[in-house]
Amino acid sequence: TLFYLARTCEDLGDLEAAYNFYKERVVLTGWHEEDFIVRYRLAETIKKLVFHKKNPHYNWSEALEYYLEAYRMRPHRAEPLVAIA
């Protein structure tokens, strides 16, 4: 439920709420594919907050760490590496 709530907030443009819900979900364990995508979506949300919203409370190094976590979980998925590049 947290994942879908975060995703809805992200799609509606409420990135700070999405960030908070993703952060709650990321500490939980569940289906391994969802665990991967939560880290990836959290990194994407942080990236949007840093580069598009110019929000000083967030930083690229946090996004990078979540991208790398996602990649380590599912090294056959290229999305995190593409996003970093």
Steps between C-alpha positions, in 0.01 A plus 500: 500500500784744580652441159176579317436803717850630426458431131168685492653802674792494256263488200299789644817707539509496879863390509562572866209278606619234256848522651362450850289199402784343302729548800249316719468218248871459432568372853240225463560173321254352259490367148856531367396672177309764697796540736712578192253740343446688827870585512500596136188720531635660819820589315297641210292708742811638671651580160188697408510685832867587453514593133149609407366650821841629614413394854805546726376241754583214263826405332627297207718274716188360671341428160822338380508268802144382434576444132800289597298306759240424234769387257661273760162340566426433132821527293315377191284815503668791320271785613713613797818514290324687221366753751846552649652552154 
